[in-house]
Amino acid sequence: QVQLVESGGGLVQPGGSLTLSCAASGMIGSIGRMAWFRQAPGKQRELVADTFSGGRTTYADSVKGRFTISRDNAKVYLQMNSLKPEDTAVYLCYVLFWRGGVSSDSWGQGTQVTVSS
């Protein structure tokens, strides 16, 4: 069973920075994709950024130039700069992996990010 544990959330003032971390553990074969999603109250879950096994990364338009995703083996990070109140949400880590030729995925429980003065 694969587990994802996020950390790094908290309360920050507008314009501030936070770094989220996510560590995957368990019987992971090879990782194809790691991503950060977020979900604000009353809104749908949305993709923030993701990184693929070949090194390609993608970002939501709303965070381009402010957020940076990076990966180190089974850990993924999200550096968030110039935070805005609209970035307030629960941030969830996601992994897509292969084991024994079968793909599976897993979600973390989420970490709260609140941007407020």
Secondary structure as the mmCIF struct_conf table of DSSP 4:
data_model
#
loop_
_struct_conf.conf_type_id
_struct_conf.id
_struct_conf.beg_label_comp_id
_struct_conf.beg_label_asym_id
_struct_conf.beg_label_seq_id
_struct_conf.end_label_comp_id
_struct_conf.end_label_asym_id
_struct_conf.end_label_seq_id
STRN STRN1 GLN A 3 SER A 7
STRN STRN2 GLY A 10 VAL A 12
TURN_TY1_P TURN_TY1_P1 PRO A 14 GLY A 15
STRN STRN3 LEU A 18 SER A 25
BEND BEND1 GLY A 26 MET A 27
STRN STRN4 SER A 30 GLN A 39
TURN_TY1_P TURN_TY1_P2 PRO A 41 GLY A 42
BEND BEND2 LYS A 43 LYS A 43
STRN STRN5 GLU A 46 PHE A 52
TURN_TY1_P TURN_TY1_P3 SER A 53 GLY A 54
BEND BEND3 GLY A 55 GLY A 55
STRN STRN6 THR A 57 TYR A 59
TURN_TY1_P TURN_TY1_P4 ASP A 61 ARG A 66
STRN STRN7 PHE A 67 ASP A 72
TURN_TY1_P TURN_TY1_P5 ASN A 73 ALA A 74
STRN STRN8 LYS A 75 MET A 80
BEND BEND4 SER A 82 SER A 82
HELX_RH_3T_P HELX_RH_3T_P1 PRO A 85 ASP A 87
STRN STRN9 ALA A 89 ARG A 99
TURN_TY1_P TURN_TY1_P6 GLY A 100 GLY A 101
STRN STRN10 VAL A 102 TRP A 107
STRN STRN11 THR A 111 VAL A 115
#
